[in-house]
Amino acid sequence: MPRLIYSAMASLDGYIEDAQGSFAWAAPDEEVHRFVNDLERDVGTHLLGRRMYETLVYWERPPSLDDQPAFVQDFARIWQSADKVVYSRTLQAPGSARTRIEREFDPAAVRALKEQADRDLGVGGPELAAVAFGHGLVDELQLFVVPVIVGGGKRALPDGICAGVELVDERRFRNGTLFLRYRTS
């Protein structure tokens, strides 16, 4: 059965964005970007909260894409070819193809989506991931630990959720980023 995967780039102290809301420090270099592309290729559907969607929708029509390196163009194609489900009470219309808006997160509907899927699903954003973790839906955690300490901001992993995990893969990149892949139990 396809997996529901929570993937995040986090600072060494556990934040996906700093206290000013910036995540520029997490921009991957070419080696990390290509690795992310390979992981994302297996994801057929992204479950996203509104804020994460509004960040990622950039990839629907990135400016000057033809002038970007091949690995950046590849990521844009991967994003564009995936289905997206955006959970939002305020977003009126999607800004990307292959996108539908749901007003509420329905755990039974997500379970059904997993059962019917032929590819993995990704959950993006820590708030939505917290809901999915809380319902026991997350099968895997992919964490990229970026070698920077930001001192505060938005946490990568949700508070109040207890889950057993098993390390199933790890990789160190030349820029000091660590990839840690855990299976939930």
N, C-alpha and C positions, 0 to 999 in steps of 0.2 A: 504494500500500500504506500502511496506517496506520503512524504513527511511534511509536517508544518514546521518551518525553520525560522527561528528568530536570529537575524544577523545584524551586527552592529559594529561600528568602529568607535572605540572608546579610548579615552586617555588612560594613562597608567593608574590614575586615581578614580577611574570608573565613570567618567562623564562622556556623553555623546556631543554635548555642546558646553561651552564655558558659561560663566555667569552673565556675559554680555550677549549670549545667544549665538556666538560664533562657533563654527566647526571647521574653519579654514585650516587649522592645525592638523586636521585629519585627512587632508587631501592626499590620496595615494600616489606614489610614484609609479612609473611604468610597470615594474615588477609586480607590485601589489595589485595594481589596476587589472593587469592581465589575469592574475589569479582570481580576483573578484569576478571578472567576466566569465571565467570557466565555471565558477560556482553558480552564477546567475543563469547560465545557459540551461540548467536543469530545472529552473523555476518557471512553471507555466502560468501561475496566478499569484499576484501580490495582494495581500490584505493590508490596507493602509489607513491610518487616521488622516484627518484633513491636513494637518500641518506637515506631516511627512509627505503626503501626496503633493502638496503645493511646492515642496522642495524638489521632489523628483520629477514633477511634470516638465521641468526644464528640458529633460531629455526627449520629450516628444518632438520639439523643433529647436534644437540648440543652434544659436547663431553661428555662422561661419563653420559649420560642421565639416565641410569639405577641406578646410584648412587645418583641421585637427589631425593628430596622429591616428594611425589605423586602430590602435587599441581603444581610443576614445570613440571613434566612429562605430566600432564593434559594440561598445556598451550601449550606445544610442539605439542601435538595431535590436539588441537584446531587450531593452526596455520597451521599445515600440511593439515588439512581437508578443509580449506577455499580456495576459488579461489582468485587469486591476479592479479590485473591489474597494471602494472608499467609504469608510464609516464616518458620516458627518450629519449633523442636524442642521447645518447652516449652508453647506455648499449646494448651490442650485443646479449647476450643470457641470459635467466633467470637461476638463480642458485637454483631454487626450482620447484617442481612439481606444477601443477594446476596454472601456471603463464603465462601470455602473456604480451608482451611489446607493448605499444602504443607510437608513436612518438609525438603526440599532444593530448592535452585534448580537447575533443569534447563534449560540453555541451549537445547537442542533443543525442549523443550516451549514455551519462551517464543517461539522463532522460529515454531513452528507456531501459537501463539496470535496472533502478529502477522499471519501470513498469512491466518488465518481471520477476523480482526476486521474490523468495518465502521467502527470508530471508533478514534481514537488510544488508546495505552496510556500510562500514567504510571508512573514508578518513583519511589518516595518513600523518602527516607532515604539518607544518604551511604554507609553500609556496603553496602546492597543495590545502590545505584547503582554503587559500585566494582566489584562482581561483574559487573553488566551491562556496564559500560564495558570490563572486562577480556575479555569475550567478544564485543566488537564489536557489541553489541545496541542501544546508545543512538544514536538518530538525531538528537536535538535536545537542547540544553541551554537552559533558560529560567532565568535568574538575576535575582532582584530584589536589588539592592544597596541596603541600608538605610543612611542616613547616620548611622552610629554606629560607634565603634571599641570593641570589647569586650575586647581584649587576650589572648584565649585561649579555649579551649573545644573544641567539636567542629567540625572543618573541614567546609565545604560541598562542597569538591571533593576527591576521593580522592587520596591519595599513591600514587605508583608507577604511575600511569596516564598514558600519553602519547597524545594524540589531537589531530589537526589539527581546527581549527574555523574556520567562516566566519560572520562576523557577518551576520545576515539581517534583523534588526529591532532597534530601540532606542526607548526612550521615557523621558522625564523627567517625573516627577509633581511636583505643587506642593509636596509635603512633602519633596522632595529625593531620594526613592527613584528609582533607575534600573532600568529593565527592559532586559535584554540577552538577545537570542535568537540562539543559534548553531546552525548545522547542523554535525554532525560529518562528517569526511571520512575 
